[in-house]
């Protein structure tokens, strides 16, 4: 059995990743604001979701190139 990713799958993955990034950044901000984490931990969290943002940008590039090749 083979699994093939199509553009719709990639878009769904991108949307899920984007939603995850938004959730993580909001929760880290809340945790910082109410004192559950300090600035250092917040910065570490920001670095981690920044890595995810880079992957989301790369994934969007794949989607854009796939769409362009369909034209």
C-alpha positions as CSV (number, residue, x, y, z in Angstrom):
1,X,0.0,0.0,0.0
2,X,1.4,3.4,-0.9
3,X,0.4,6.7,0.6
4,X,0.4,9.7,-1.7
5,X,0.2,13.3,-0.4
6,X,-1.7,15.6,-2.7
7,X,-2.1,19.3,-2.5
8,X,-5.2,19.0,-0.3
9,X,-3.3,16.9,2.2
10,X,-0.5,19.4,2.3
11,X,-3.0,22.3,2.8
12,X,-4.6,20.4,5.7
13,X,-1.2,19.7,7.3
14,X,-0.3,23.4,6.8
15,X,-3.5,24.5,8.5
16,X,-3.0,22.2,11.4
17,X,0.5,23.4,11.8
18,X,-0.5,27.0,11.7
19,X,-3.2,26.4,14.3
20,X,-0.7,24.6,16.5
21,X,1.7,27.5,16.3
22,X,-1.0,30.0,17.1
23,X,-2.1,27.9,20.1
24,X,1.5,27.5,21.4
25,X,2.3,31.2,21.1
26,X,-1.0,32.2,22.8
27,X,-0.5,29.7,25.7
28,X,3.1,30.7,26.2
29,X,2.1,34.4,26.3
30,X,-0.6,33.7,28.9
31,X,1.8,31.6,31.0
32,X,4.4,34.4,30.9
33,X,1.8,37.1,31.7
34,X,0.4,35.2,34.7
35,X,3.9,34.2,36.0
36,X,3.8,30.5,35.3
37,X,7.0,30.8,33.2
38,X,9.7,33.4,33.3
39,X,11.1,35.4,30.4
40,X,13.8,32.8,29.7
41,X,11.3,29.9,29.3
42,X,9.1,32.1,27.2
43,X,12.0,32.9,24.9
44,X,12.8,29.2,24.6
45,X,9.2,28.5,23.7
46,X,9.3,31.3,21.1
47,X,12.4,29.8,19.6
48,X,10.6,26.4,19.3
49,X,7.5,27.8,17.7
50,X,9.7,29.8,15.4
51,X,11.1,26.6,14.1
52,X,7.6,25.4,13.4
53,X,6.9,28.7,11.6
54,X,9.9,28.0,9.4
55,X,8.4,24.6,8.5
56,X,5.0,26.1,7.8
57,X,6.6,28.6,5.4
58,X,8.5,25.8,3.7
59,X,5.3,23.8,3.4
60,X,3.5,26.8,2.0
61,X,6.2,27.0,-0.6
62,X,5.7,23.4,-1.6
63,X,1.9,24.0,-1.9
64,X,2.5,27.2,-4.0
65,X,4.9,25.3,-6.3
66,X,2.5,22.4,-6.7
67,X,-0.3,24.8,-7.6
68,X,1.9,26.7,-10.1
69,X,2.8,23.4,-11.8
70,X,-0.9,22.6,-12.3
71,X,-1.5,25.8,-14.3
